Structures are given as C-alpha cells and as structure tokens.
Amino acid sequence: PSEYGGVVVVQAAAHSAVNVDTFEFKDESFIAAGRLTPQRARILAMVALASGVGARDLQTLFESAA
C-alpha cells in the first residue's frame, strides 16, 4: 500500500460478519481490514504503526489478525 503524506487508509465493514478482502481493491493505497470492525482495525493500525510496522506490511498483519 502507498502512503499519502503519512496517512494509511484501512477499509473495514461496519459489522464483523462482513469480510473486506484485498481482491475488492484495485488501488493499492487501501488496506483491507478483513472481518475486523472499524474500531478494532483502527486500534490494530495504531499499535502496529507505533511499533514500527511499515505501511507495506500492514496488509499482511491484517490478514493474519482476521
């Protein structure tokens, strides 16, 4: 995924029963949150970025968390 001025975009569904997959995105700037709710996806992204995980590795992290 690309970074736009330090901003990482994670798309999550409003309900955890819905799965947001990577194949739905044609633009590499979005990260799919899988089955995580928006609140959980935000927390995971904040903790990962604060821990030094690069934006390019976030998608792999989200895939393993869901």
HELIX and SHEET records of a PDB file:
HELIX    1   1 THR A   22  GLU A   24  5                                   3    
HELIX    2   2 PRO A   38  ALA A   50  1                                  13    
HELIX    3   3 ALA A   55  ASP A   57  5                                   3    
HELIX    4   4 LEU A   58  ALA A   65  1                                   8    
SHEET    1   A 2 VAL A   9  GLN A  11  0                                        
SHEET    2   A 2 PHE A  30  ALA A  32  1                                        
END                                                                             
